[in-house]
Amino acid sequence: MVKLYGIKNCDSVKKAIKFLKANEIDYELIDFKTTPVDCDTVAPWLKQIEMKKLFNTRGTTYRTLKLKELDLSEEQQLQWLCRENLLIKRPVLDLDGNITVAFDQEVYEKLFL
């Protein structure tokens, strides 16, 4: 089954859900607010996805925590992602262990249609 990680009220997550439902694709939503993920989940994603793509530097959480000022290493960024899931760019799609970050209509169509 497809796993979709994110938060329900995120516009990109909503678009991904709409696509999956419209194409009758079964999925499980793992909401970061109700079911946080830890490093055992996040670290393997970085074998397929670059940190700069996974670590959301444009969101409110990043600005609120003033992380830009800290000039974090990749290891420190990973620790922040594991501790504060809202720093993860959304949605994260796990299709049989293949990870895709962010919603892109064309990418989803290639994966599923």
Biopython code that builds the backbone (N, CA, C, O; Angstrom):
import numpy as np
from Bio.PDB.StructureBuilder import StructureBuilder

atoms = [
    (1, "MET", "N", (0.834, -1.189, 0.000)),
    (1, "MET", "CA", (0.000, 0.000, 0.000)),
    (1, "MET", "C", (0.878, 1.252, 0.000)),
    (1, "MET", "O", (1.974, 1.263, 0.561)),
    (2, "VAL", "N", (0.382, 2.277, -0.626)),
    (2, "VAL", "CA", (1.056, 3.567, -0.698)),
    (2, "VAL", "C", (0.954, 4.258, 0.661)),
    (2, "VAL", "O", (-0.112, 4.291, 1.275)),
    (3, "LYS", "N", (2.075, 4.806, 1.117)),
    (3, "LYS", "CA", (2.062, 5.610, 2.336)),
    (3, "LYS", "C", (2.311, 7.048, 1.933)),
    (3, "LYS", "O", (3.224, 7.345, 1.162)),
    (4, "LEU", "N", (1.486, 7.938, 2.466)),
    (4, "LEU", "CA", (1.610, 9.360, 2.193)),
    (4, "LEU", "C", (1.835, 10.060, 3.524)),
    (4, "LEU", "O", (0.987, 10.005, 4.414)),
    (5, "TYR", "N", (2.975, 10.715, 3.654)),
    (5, "TYR", "CA", (3.329, 11.408, 4.888)),
    (5, "TYR", "C", (3.113, 12.899, 4.699)),
    (5, "TYR", "O", (3.470, 13.463, 3.665)),
    (6, "GLY", "N", (2.523, 13.533, 5.709)),
    (6, "GLY", "CA", (2.296, 14.971, 5.639)),
    (6, "GLY", "C", (1.336, 15.398, 6.724)),
    (6, "GLY", "O", (1.228, 14.752, 7.767)),
    (7, "ILE", "N", (0.638, 16.497, 6.469)),
    (7, "ILE", "CA", (-0.416, 16.953, 7.375)),
    (7, "ILE", "C", (-1.661, 17.243, 6.551)),
    (7, "ILE", "O", (-1.586, 17.711, 5.414)),
    (8, "LYS", "N", (-2.807, 16.953, 7.154)),
    (8, "LYS", "CA", (-4.086, 17.023, 6.434)),
    (8, "LYS", "C", (-4.380, 18.386, 5.826)),
    (8, "LYS", "O", (-4.969, 18.465, 4.748)),
    (9, "ASN", "N", (-3.978, 19.457, 6.498)),
    (9, "ASN", "CA", (-4.364, 20.789, 6.022)),
    (9, "ASN", "C", (-3.343, 21.410, 5.068)),
    (9, "ASN", "O", (-3.490, 22.575, 4.696)),
    (10, "CYS", "N", (-2.321, 20.671, 4.666)),
    (10, "CYS", "CA", (-1.316, 21.160, 3.713)),
    (10, "CYS", "C", (-1.898, 21.076, 2.290)),
    (10, "CYS", "O", (-2.435, 20.039, 1.900)),
    (11, "ASP", "N", (-1.792, 22.149, 1.534)),
    (11, "ASP", "CA", (-2.345, 22.177, 0.181)),
    (11, "ASP", "C", (-1.733, 21.109, -0.727)),
    (11, "ASP", "O", (-2.444, 20.486, -1.515)),
    (12, "SER", "N", (-0.429, 20.897, -0.621)),
    (12, "SER", "CA", (0.229, 19.887, -1.461)),
    (12, "SER", "C", (-0.239, 18.482, -1.098)),
    (12, "SER", "O", (-0.422, 17.637, -1.974)),
    (13, "VAL", "N", (-0.429, 18.239, 0.180)),
    (13, "VAL", "CA", (-0.936, 16.941, 0.621)),
    (13, "VAL", "C", (-2.364, 16.746, 0.109)),
    (13, "VAL", "O", (-2.723, 15.656, -0.338)),
    (14, "LYS", "N", (-3.169, 17.794, 0.176)),
    (14, "LYS", "CA", (-4.545, 17.722, -0.332)),
    (14, "LYS", "C", (-4.565, 17.372, -1.818)),
    (14, "LYS", "O", (-5.398, 16.580, -2.261)),
    (15, "LYS", "N", (-3.642, 17.966, -2.593)),
    (15, "LYS", "CA", (-3.569, 17.671, -4.028)),
    (15, "LYS", "C", (-3.192, 16.209, -4.256)),
    (15, "LYS", "O", (-3.753, 15.545, -5.128)),
    (16, "ALA", "N", (-2.238, 15.712, -3.468)),
    (16, "ALA", "CA", (-1.816, 14.310, -3.607)),
    (16, "ALA", "C", (-2.975, 13.374, -3.275)),
    (16, "ALA", "O", (-3.211, 12.399, -3.989)),
    (17, "ILE", "N", (-3.695, 13.665, -2.197)),
    (17, "ILE", "CA", (-4.840, 12.844, -1.803)),
    (17, "ILE", "C", (-5.911, 12.868, -2.891)),
    (17, "ILE", "O", (-6.483, 11.833, -3.232)),
    (18, "LYS", "N", (-6.173, 14.040, -3.424)),
    (18, "LYS", "CA", (-7.174, 14.169, -4.491)),
    (18, "LYS", "C", (-6.776, 13.305, -5.696)),
    (18, "LYS", "O", (-7.618, 12.619, -6.275)),
    (19, "PHE", "N", (-5.491, 13.342, -6.070)),
    (19, "PHE", "CA", (-5.007, 12.530, -7.184)),
    (19, "PHE", "C", (-5.190, 11.041, -6.886)),
    (19, "PHE", "O", (-5.700, 10.296, -7.723)),
    (20, "LEU", "N", (-4.777, 10.617, -5.706)),
    (20, "LEU", "CA", (-4.866, 9.195, -5.347)),
    (20, "LEU", "C", (-6.323, 8.721, -5.335)),
    (20, "LEU", "O", (-6.632, 7.643, -5.844)),
    (21, "LYS", "N", (-7.209, 9.525, -4.757)),
    (21, "LYS", "CA", (-8.629, 9.148, -4.722)),
    (21, "LYS", "C", (-9.231, 9.116, -6.122)),
    (21, "LYS", "O", (-9.974, 8.194, -6.459)),
    (22, "ALA", "N", (-8.911, 10.124, -6.944)),
    (22, "ALA", "CA", (-9.464, 10.201, -8.301)),
    (22, "ALA", "C", (-9.042, 8.992, -9.140)),
    (22, "ALA", "O", (-9.762, 8.572, -10.046)),
    (23, "ASN", "N", (-7.876, 8.442, -8.829)),
    (23, "ASN", "CA", (-7.372, 7.298, -9.591)),
    (23, "ASN", "C", (-7.541, 5.982, -8.846)),
    (23, "ASN", "O", (-6.942, 4.967, -9.204)),
    (24, "GLU", "N", (-8.369, 6.017, -7.803)),
    (24, "GLU", "CA", (-8.728, 4.824, -7.017)),
    (24, "GLU", "C", (-7.500, 4.056, -6.537)),
    (24, "GLU", "O", (-7.425, 2.832, -6.649)),
    (25, "ILE", "N", (-6.543, 4.807, -5.999)),
    (25, "ILE", "CA", (-5.308, 4.214, -5.475)),
    (25, "ILE", "C", (-5.410, 4.196, -3.954)),
    (25, "ILE", "O", (-5.569, 5.237, -3.318)),
    (26, "ASP", "N", (-5.316, 3.000, -3.383)),
    (26, "ASP", "CA", (-5.357, 2.874, -1.927)),
    (26, "ASP", "C", (-4.108, 3.498, -1.327)),
    (26, "ASP", "O", (-3.003, 3.323, -1.840)),
    (27, "TYR", "N", (-4.297, 4.223, -0.240)),
    (27, "TYR", "CA", (-3.168, 4.856, 0.426)),
    (27, "TYR", "C", (-3.446, 4.951, 1.915)),
    (27, "TYR", "O", (-4.587, 4.853, 2.367)),
    (28, "GLU", "N", (-2.374, 5.142, 2.657)),
    (28, "GLU", "CA", (-2.472, 5.390, 4.096)),
    (28, "GLU", "C", (-1.832, 6.744, 4.345)),
    (28, "GLU", "O", (-0.690, 6.973, 3.949)),
    (29, "LEU", "N", (-2.556, 7.641, 4.998)),
    (29, "LEU", "CA", (-2.011, 8.955, 5.347)),
    (29, "LEU", "C", (-1.402, 8.875, 6.740)),
    (29, "LEU", "O", (-2.079, 8.523, 7.705)),
    (30, "ILE", "N", (-0.129, 9.201, 6.834)),
    (30, "ILE", "CA", (0.537, 9.306, 8.127)),
    (30, "ILE", "C", (0.685, 10.792, 8.392)),
    (30, "ILE", "O", (1.518, 11.467, 7.788)),
    (31, "ASP", "N", (-0.144, 11.295, 9.311)),
    (31, "ASP", "CA", (-0.180, 12.718, 9.628)),
    (31, "ASP", "C", (0.874, 13.025, 10.684)),
    (31, "ASP", "O", (0.836, 12.489, 11.791)),
    (32, "PHE", "N", (1.809, 13.889, 10.329)),
    (32, "PHE", "CA", (2.897, 14.236, 11.239)),
    (32, "PHE", "C", (2.410, 14.783, 12.580)),
    (32, "PHE", "O", (3.088, 14.636, 13.597)),
    (33, "LYS", "N", (1.245, 15.410, 12.579)),
    (33, "LYS", "CA", (0.738, 16.003, 13.830)),
    (33, "LYS", "C", (0.194, 14.943, 14.785)),
    (33, "LYS", "O", (0.286, 15.103, 16.002)),
    (34, "THR", "N", (-0.367, 13.874, 14.249)),
    (34, "THR", "CA", (-0.957, 12.847, 15.114)),
    (34, "THR", "C", (-0.084, 11.603, 15.244)),
    (34, "THR", "O", (-0.186, 10.870, 16.228)),
    (35, "THR", "N", (0.777, 11.366, 14.249)),
    (35, "THR", "CA", (1.653, 10.192, 14.260)),
    (35, "THR", "C", (3.053, 10.624, 13.833)),
    (35, "THR", "O", (3.447, 10.384, 12.692)),
    (36, "PRO", "N", (3.807, 11.255, 14.723)),
    (36, "PRO", "CA", (5.154, 11.702, 14.349)),
    (36, "PRO", "C", (6.039, 10.532, 13.935)),
    (36, "PRO", "O", (5.903, 9.421, 14.448)),
    (37, "VAL", "N", (6.944, 10.798, 13.003)),
    (37, "VAL", "CA", (7.904, 9.780, 12.568)),
    (37, "VAL", "C", (9.271, 10.101, 13.166)),
    (37, "VAL", "O", (9.581, 11.257, 13.456)),
    (38, "ASP", "N", (10.082, 9.062, 13.347)),
    (38, "ASP", "CA", (11.391, 9.259, 13.963)),
    (38, "ASP", "C", (12.498, 9.021, 12.937)),
    (38, "ASP", "O", (12.228, 8.842, 11.749)),
    (39, "CYS", "N", (13.732, 9.021, 13.404)),
    (39, "CYS", "CA", (14.886, 8.862, 12.503)),
    (39, "CYS", "C", (14.904, 7.510, 11.810)),
    (39, "CYS", "O", (15.469, 7.388, 10.723)),
    (40, "ASP", "N", (14.300, 6.495, 12.410)),
    (40, "ASP", "CA", (14.251, 5.184, 11.756)),
    (40, "ASP", "C", (13.443, 5.247, 10.463)),
    (40, "ASP", "O", (13.663, 4.449, 9.552)),
    (41, "THR", "N", (12.520, 6.183, 10.383)),
    (41, "THR", "CA", (11.728, 6.382, 9.166)),
    (41, "THR", "C", (12.394, 7.381, 8.236)),
    (41, "THR", "O", (12.499, 7.141, 7.033)),
    (42, "VAL", "N", (12.842, 8.500, 8.788)),
    (42, "VAL", "CA", (13.357, 9.605, 7.974)),
    (42, "VAL", "C", (14.733, 9.307, 7.371)),
    (42, "VAL", "O", (14.952, 9.581, 6.192)),
    (43, "ALA", "N", (15.647, 8.763, 8.142)),
    (43, "ALA", "CA", (17.026, 8.552, 7.668)),
    (43, "ALA", "C", (17.099, 7.737, 6.365)),
    (43, "ALA", "O", (17.861, 8.110, 5.473)),
    (44, "PRO", "N", (16.340, 6.643, 6.222)),
    (44, "PRO", "CA", (16.403, 5.891, 4.955)),
    (44, "PRO", "C", (15.940, 6.701, 3.734)),
    (44, "PRO", "O", (16.383, 6.443, 2.615)),
    (45, "TRP", "N", (15.059, 7.669, 3.951)),
    (45, "TRP", "CA", (14.614, 8.505, 2.829)),
    (45, "TRP", "C", (15.798, 9.222, 2.193)),
    (45, "TRP", "O", (15.823, 9.452, 0.983)),
    (46, "LEU", "N", (16.784, 9.575, 3.025)),
    (46, "LEU", "CA", (17.926, 10.352, 2.543)),
    (46, "LEU", "C", (18.880, 9.531, 1.681)),
    (46, "LEU", "O", (19.832, 10.076, 1.122)),
    (47, "LYS", "N", (18.637, 8.242, 1.568)),
    (47, "LYS", "CA", (19.408, 7.422, 0.632)),
    (47, "LYS", "C", (18.904, 7.637, -0.795)),
    (47, "LYS", "O", (19.603, 7.337, -1.762)),
    (48, "GLN", "N", (17.674, 8.164, -0.914)),
    (48, "GLN", "CA", (17.079, 8.399, -2.234)),
    (48, "GLN", "C", (16.865, 9.877, -2.534)),
    (48, "GLN", "O", (16.849, 10.282, -3.696)),
    (49, "ILE", "N", (16.703, 10.675, -1.495)),
    (49, "ILE", "CA", (16.362, 12.083, -1.646)),
    (49, "ILE", "C", (17.452, 12.938, -1.008)),
    (49, "ILE", "O", (17.917, 12.629, 0.089)),
    (50, "GLU", "N", (17.858, 13.997, -1.678)),
    (50, "GLU", "CA", (18.850, 14.902, -1.101)),
    (50, "GLU", "C", (18.236, 15.670, 0.071)),
    (50, "GLU", "O", (17.040, 15.962, 0.089)),
    (51, "MET", "N", (19.079, 15.985, 1.037)),
    (51, "MET", "CA", (18.614, 16.729, 2.210)),
    (51, "MET", "C", (17.962, 18.047, 1.799)),
    (51, "MET", "O", (16.931, 18.428, 2.352)),
    (52, "LYS", "N", (18.556, 18.740, 0.837)),
    (52, "LYS", "CA", (17.999, 20.046, 0.464)),
    (52, "LYS", "C", (16.593, 19.923, -0.121)),
    (52, "LYS", "O", (15.831, 20.891, -0.106)),
    (53, "LYS", "N", (16.243, 18.747, -0.634)),
    (53, "LYS", "CA", (14.884, 18.549, -1.148)),
    (53, "LYS", "C", (13.923, 18.160, -0.028)),
    (53, "LYS", "O", (12.739, 18.492, -0.087)),
    (54, "LEU", "N", (14.420, 17.464, 0.987)),
    (54, "LEU", "CA", (13.563, 16.988, 2.070)),
    (54, "LEU", "C", (13.373, 18.030, 3.169)),
    (54, "LEU", "O", (12.310, 18.099, 3.785)),
    (55, "PHE", "N", (14.398, 18.834, 3.413)),
    (55, "PHE", "CA", (14.378, 19.801, 4.515)),
    (55, "PHE", "C", (13.714, 21.090, 4.033)),
    (55, "PHE", "O", (14.235, 21.778, 3.156)),
    (56, "ASN", "N", (12.566, 21.404, 4.614)),
    (56, "ASN", "CA", (11.767, 22.547, 4.170)),
    (56, "ASN", "C", (12.272, 23.850, 4.799)),
    (56, "ASN", "O", (12.008, 24.135, 5.967)),
    (57, "THR", "N", (12.993, 24.621, 4.009)),
    (57, "THR", "CA", (13.528, 25.899, 4.498)),
    (57, "THR", "C", (12.591, 27.065, 4.187)),
    (57, "THR", "O", (12.918, 28.214, 4.486)),
    (58, "ARG", "N", (11.443, 26.786, 3.597)),
    (58, "ARG", "CA", (10.519, 27.863, 3.227)),
    (58, "ARG", "C", (9.297, 27.941, 4.134)),
    (58, "ARG", "O", (8.459, 28.830, 3.981)),
    (59, "GLY", "N", (9.199, 27.012, 5.075)),
    (59, "GLY", "CA", (8.006, 26.952, 5.899)),
    (59, "GLY", "C", (8.072, 27.798, 7.156)),
    (59, "GLY", "O", (9.126, 28.305, 7.540)),
    (60, "THR", "N", (6.925, 27.932, 7.779)),
    (60, "THR", "CA", (6.791, 28.700, 9.014)),
    (60, "THR", "C", (7.633, 28.116, 10.134)),
    (60, "THR", "O", (8.255, 28.860, 10.893)),
    (61, "THR", "N", (7.661, 26.807, 10.247)),
    (61, "THR", "CA", (8.407, 26.158, 11.327)),
    (61, "THR", "C", (9.887, 26.513, 11.247)),
    (61, "THR", "O", (10.505, 26.811, 12.270)),
    (62, "TYR", "N", (10.458, 26.485, 10.059)),
    (62, "TYR", "CA", (11.869, 26.820, 9.859)),
    (62, "TYR", "C", (12.152, 28.253, 10.309)),
    (62, "TYR", "O", (13.141, 28.519, 10.992)),
    (63, "ARG", "N", (11.270, 29.165, 9.917)),
    (63, "ARG", "CA", (11.458, 30.573, 10.279)),
    (63, "ARG", "C", (11.255, 30.792, 11.776)),
    (63, "ARG", "O", (12.016, 31.524, 12.410)),
    (64, "THR", "N", (10.230, 30.159, 12.336)),
    (64, "THR", "CA", (9.934, 30.317, 13.758)),
    (64, "THR", "C", (11.091, 29.822, 14.633)),
    (64, "THR", "O", (11.420, 30.441, 15.645)),
    (65, "LEU", "N", (11.697, 28.713, 14.240)),
    (65, "LEU", "CA", (12.799, 28.142, 15.011)),
    (65, "LEU", "C", (14.133, 28.842, 14.730)),
    (65, "LEU", "O", (15.141, 28.558, 15.377)),
    (66, "LYS", "N", (14.125, 29.769, 13.746)),
    (66, "LYS", "CA", (15.325, 30.537, 13.384)),
    (66, "LYS", "C", (16.511, 29.629, 13.047)),
    (66, "LYS", "O", (17.642, 29.878, 13.466)),
    (67, "LEU", "N", (16.231, 28.585, 12.291)),
    (67, "LEU", "CA", (17.260, 27.603, 11.965)),
    (67, "LEU", "C", (18.278, 28.120, 10.946)),
    (67, "LEU", "O", (19.406, 27.630, 10.899)),
    (68, "LYS", "N", (17.893, 29.097, 10.138)),
    (68, "LYS", "CA", (18.829, 29.645, 9.154)),
    (68, "LYS", "C", (20.066, 30.204, 9.857)),
    (68, "LYS", "O", (21.186, 30.080, 9.362)),
    (69, "GLU", "N", (19.847, 30.812, 10.998)),
    (69, "GLU", "CA", (20.951, 31.430, 11.752)),
    (69, "GLU", "C", (21.946, 30.403, 12.278)),
    (69, "GLU", "O", (23.087, 30.751, 12.581)),
    (70, "LEU", "N", (21.526, 29.129, 12.393)),
    (70, "LEU", "CA", (22.379, 28.104, 12.987)),
    (70, "LEU", "C", (23.347, 27.456, 12.002)),
    (70, "LEU", "O", (24.279, 26.772, 12.423)),
    (71, "ASP", "N", (23.145, 27.659, 10.688)),
    (71, "ASP", "CA", (24.002, 27.070, 9.666)),
    (71, "ASP", "C", (24.241, 25.578, 9.948)),
    (71, "ASP", "O", (25.371, 25.150, 10.185)),
    (72, "LEU", "N", (23.161, 24.809, 9.915)),
    (72, "LEU", "CA", (23.178, 23.400, 10.309)),
    (72, "LEU", "C", (23.912, 22.504, 9.315)),
    (72, "LEU", "O", (23.822, 22.703, 8.103)),
    (73, "SER", "N", (24.633, 21.522, 9.835)),
    (73, "SER", "CA", (25.217, 20.472, 8.997)),
    (73, "SER", "C", (24.085, 19.525, 8.588)),
    (73, "SER", "O", (22.973, 19.627, 9.106)),
    (74, "GLU", "N", (24.366, 18.608, 7.662)),
    (74, "GLU", "CA", (23.327, 17.653, 7.261)),
    (74, "GLU", "C", (22.925, 16.759, 8.424)),
    (74, "GLU", "O", (21.747, 16.428, 8.560)),
    (75, "GLU", "N", (23.862, 16.367, 9.256)),
    (75, "GLU", "CA", (23.540, 15.538, 10.426)),
    (75, "GLU", "C", (22.633, 16.299, 11.384)),
    (75, "GLU", "O", (21.692, 15.725, 11.933)),
    (76, "GLN", "N", (22.904, 17.574, 11.587)),
    (76, "GLN", "CA", (22.050, 18.395, 12.456)),
    (76, "GLN", "C", (20.669, 18.580, 11.824)),
    (76, "GLN", "O", (19.658, 18.578, 12.527)),
    (77, "GLN", "N", (20.626, 18.739, 10.513)),
    (77, "GLN", "CA", (19.338, 18.861, 9.833)),
    (77, "GLN", "C", (18.521, 17.592, 10.027)),
    (77, "GLN", "O", (17.320, 17.654, 10.290)),
    (78, "LEU", "N", (19.177, 16.435, 9.895)),
    (78, "LEU", "CA", (18.487, 15.162, 10.103)),
    (78, "LEU", "C", (17.905, 15.103, 11.517)),
    (78, "LEU", "O", (16.756, 14.696, 11.691)),
    (79, "GLN", "N", (18.661, 15.494, 12.503)),
    (79, "GLN", "CA", (18.172, 15.478, 13.889)),
    (79, "GLN", "C", (16.946, 16.387, 14.040)),
    (79, "GLN", "O", (15.993, 16.042, 14.739)),
    (80, "TRP", "N", (16.979, 17.538, 13.386)),
    (80, "TRP", "CA", (15.817, 18.434, 13.438)),
    (80, "TRP", "C", (14.599, 17.811, 12.739)),
    (80, "TRP", "O", (13.478, 17.920, 13.235)),
    (81, "LEU", "N", (14.819, 17.159, 11.591)),
    (81, "LEU", "CA", (13.703, 16.518, 10.877)),
    (81, "LEU", "C", (13.052, 15.457, 11.752)),
    (81, "LEU", "O", (11.829, 15.319, 11.766)),
    (82, "CYS", "N", (13.868, 14.712, 12.479)),
    (82, "CYS", "CA", (13.354, 13.631, 13.326)),
    (82, "CYS", "C", (12.614, 14.191, 14.543)),
    (82, "CYS", "O", (11.653, 13.587, 15.019)),
    (83, "ARG", "N", (13.047, 15.309, 15.029)),
    (83, "ARG", "CA", (12.469, 15.916, 16.230)),
    (83, "ARG", "C", (11.256, 16.789, 15.890)),
    (83, "ARG", "O", (10.298, 16.867, 16.659)),
    (84, "GLU", "N", (11.316, 17.437, 14.734)),
    (84, "GLU", "CA", (10.265, 18.388, 14.331)),
    (84, "GLU", "C", (9.824, 18.058, 12.911)),
    (84, "GLU", "O", (10.328, 18.631, 11.945)),
    (85, "ASN", "N", (8.872, 17.123, 12.792)),
    (85, "ASN", "CA", (8.442, 16.625, 11.479)),
    (85, "ASN", "C", (7.899, 17.695, 10.549)),
    (85, "ASN", "O", (7.900, 17.506, 9.333)),
    (86, "LEU", "N", (7.440, 18.804, 11.084)),
    (86, "LEU", "CA", (6.892, 19.850, 10.214)),
    (86, "LEU", "C", (7.984, 20.533, 9.388)),
    (86, "LEU", "O", (7.679, 21.364, 8.532)),
    (87, "LEU", "N", (9.252, 20.193, 9.634)),
    (87, "LEU", "CA", (10.351, 20.674, 8.796)),
    (87, "LEU", "C", (10.517, 19.830, 7.538)),
    (87, "LEU", "O", (11.289, 20.186, 6.647)),
    (88, "ILE", "N", (9.801, 18.718, 7.463)),
    (88, "ILE", "CA", (9.879, 17.842, 6.293)),
    (88, "ILE", "C", (8.980, 18.397, 5.189)),
    (88, "ILE", "O", (7.802, 18.680, 5.407)),
    (89, "LYS", "N", (9.565, 18.546, 4.003)),
    (89, "LYS", "CA", (8.784, 19.022, 2.862)),
    (89, "LYS", "C", (7.707, 17.994, 2.554)),
    (89, "LYS", "O", (7.965, 16.791, 2.588)),
    (90, "ARG", "N", (6.511, 18.458, 2.256)),
    (90, "ARG", "CA", (5.359, 17.576, 2.101)),
    (90, "ARG", "C", (4.758, 17.656, 0.697)),
    (90, "ARG", "O", (4.905, 18.644, -0.023)),
    (91, "PRO", "N", (4.075, 16.565, 0.346)),
    (91, "PRO", "CA", (4.016, 15.267, 1.002)),
    (91, "PRO", "C", (5.225, 14.402, 0.645)),
    (91, "PRO", "O", (5.918, 14.641, -0.344)),
    (92, "VAL", "N", (5.451, 13.403, 1.475)),
    (92, "VAL", "CA", (6.430, 12.366, 1.172)),
    (92, "VAL", "C", (5.615, 11.128, 0.793)),
    (92, "VAL", "O", (4.803, 10.645, 1.582)),
    (93, "LEU", "N", (5.834, 10.631, -0.398)),
    (93, "LEU", "CA", (5.124, 9.464, -0.904)),
    (93, "LEU", "C", (6.074, 8.273, -0.865)),
    (93, "LEU", "O", (7.172, 8.323, -1.419)),
    (94, "ASP", "N", (5.644, 7.210, -0.211)),
    (94, "ASP", "CA", (6.424, 5.976, -0.156)),
    (94, "ASP", "C", (5.656, 4.923, -0.942)),
    (94, "ASP", "O", (4.619, 4.426, -0.503)),
    (95, "LEU", "N", (6.188, 4.597, -2.108)),
    (95, "LEU", "CA", (5.578, 3.596, -2.978)),
    (95, "LEU", "C", (6.518, 2.398, -3.018)),
    (95, "LEU", "O", (7.484, 2.374, -3.780)),
    (96, "ASP", "N", (6.218, 1.408, -2.186)),
    (96, "ASP", "CA", (7.047, 0.197, -2.100)),
    (96, "ASP", "C", (8.523, 0.521, -1.862)),
    (96, "ASP", "O", (9.410, -0.090, -2.457)),
    (97, "GLY", "N", (8.765, 1.486, -0.988)),
    (97, "GLY", "CA", (10.142, 1.844, -0.646)),
    (97, "GLY", "C", (10.762, 2.902, -1.546)),
    (97, "GLY", "O", (11.865, 3.376, -1.273)),
    (98, "ASN", "N", (10.076, 3.274, -2.607)),
    (98, "ASN", "CA", (10.549, 4.355, -3.482)),
    (98, "ASN", "C", (9.944, 5.668, -2.999)),
    (98, "ASN", "O", (8.724, 5.802, -2.898)),
    (99, "ILE", "N", (10.802, 6.626, -2.706)),
    (99, "ILE", "CA", (10.387, 7.864, -2.062)),
    (99, "ILE", "C", (10.308, 9.008, -3.073)),
    (99, "ILE", "O", (11.211, 9.207, -3.885)),
    (100, "THR", "N", (9.215, 9.746, -3.002)),
    (100, "THR", "CA", (9.008, 10.947, -3.800)),
    (100, "THR", "C", (8.597, 12.065, -2.844)),
    (100, "THR", "O", (7.764, 11.861, -1.960)),
    (101, "VAL", "N", (9.182, 13.236, -3.025)),
    (101, "VAL", "CA", (8.875, 14.368, -2.147)),
    (101, "VAL", "C", (8.202, 15.467, -2.948)),
    (101, "VAL", "O", (8.619, 15.780, -4.063)),
    (102, "ALA", "N", (7.163, 16.047, -2.378)),
    (102, "ALA", "CA", (6.363, 17.130, -2.958)),
    (102, "ALA", "C", (5.378, 16.537, -3.969)),
    (102, "ALA", "O", (5.585, 15.440, -4.488)),
    (103, "PHE", "N", (4.323, 17.270, -4.232)),
    (103, "PHE", "CA", (3.346, 16.789, -5.209)),
    (103, "PHE", "C", (3.659, 17.398, -6.561)),
    (103, "PHE", "O", (3.760, 18.617, -6.704)),
    (104, "ASP", "N", (3.811, 16.532, -7.549)),
    (104, "ASP", "CA", (4.009, 16.938, -8.937)),
    (104, "ASP", "C", (3.110, 16.033, -9.767)),
    (104, "ASP", "O", (3.331, 14.824, -9.835)),
    (105, "GLN", "N", (2.112, 16.612, -10.389)),
    (105, "GLN", "CA", (1.113, 15.858, -11.165)),
    (105, "GLN", "C", (1.773, 14.903, -12.158)),
    (105, "GLN", "O", (1.385, 13.738, -12.247)),
    (106, "GLU", "N", (2.765, 15.385, -12.902)),
    (106, "GLU", "CA", (3.409, 14.547, -13.919)),
    (106, "GLU", "C", (4.135, 13.358, -13.285)),
    (106, "GLU", "O", (4.069, 12.241, -13.798)),
    (107, "VAL", "N", (4.818, 13.600, -12.182)),
    (107, "VAL", "CA", (5.532, 12.512, -11.496)),
    (107, "VAL", "C", (4.548, 11.473, -11.006)),
    (107, "VAL", "O", (4.776, 10.275, -11.178)),
    (108, "TYR", "N", (3.447, 11.914, -10.394)),
    (108, "TYR", "CA", (2.439, 10.974, -9.909)),
    (108, "TYR", "C", (1.821, 10.181, -11.048)),
    (108, "TYR", "O", (1.571, 8.983, -10.911)),
    (109, "GLU", "N", (1.574, 10.846, -12.176)),
    (109, "GLU", "CA", (1.009, 10.137, -13.329)),
    (109, "GLU", "C", (1.968, 9.050, -13.820)),
    (109, "GLU", "O", (1.530, 7.950, -14.156)),
    (110, "LYS", "N", (3.275, 9.348, -13.865)),
    (110, "LYS", "CA", (4.259, 8.346, -14.295)),
    (110, "LYS", "C", (4.314, 7.172, -13.313)),
    (110, "LYS", "O", (4.480, 6.021, -13.717)),
    (111, "LEU", "N", (4.176, 7.474, -12.038)),
    (111, "LEU", "CA", (4.239, 6.419, -11.021)),
    (111, "LEU", "C", (3.018, 5.500, -11.047)),
    (111, "LEU", "O", (3.137, 4.291, -10.850)),
    (112, "PHE", "N", (1.845, 6.084, -11.292)),
    (112, "PHE", "CA", (0.612, 5.332, -11.076)),
    (112, "PHE", "C", (-0.209, 5.027, -12.342)),
    (112, "PHE", "O", (-1.011, 4.092, -12.329)),
    (113, "LEU", "N", (-0.036, 5.767, -13.399)),
    (113, "LEU", "CA", (-0.928, 5.588, -14.552)),
    (113, "LEU", "C", (-0.230, 4.960, -15.751)),
    (113, "LEU", "O", (-0.856, 4.751, -16.790)),
]
sb = StructureBuilder()
sb.init_structure("model")
sb.init_model(0)
sb.init_chain("A")
sb.init_seg("    ")
for serial, (resi, resn, name, xyz) in enumerate(atoms, 1):
    if name == "N":
        sb.init_residue(resn, " ", resi, " ")
    sb.init_atom(name, np.array(xyz, "f"), 0.0, 1.0, " ", f" {name:<3s}", serial, name[0])
structure = sb.get_structure()
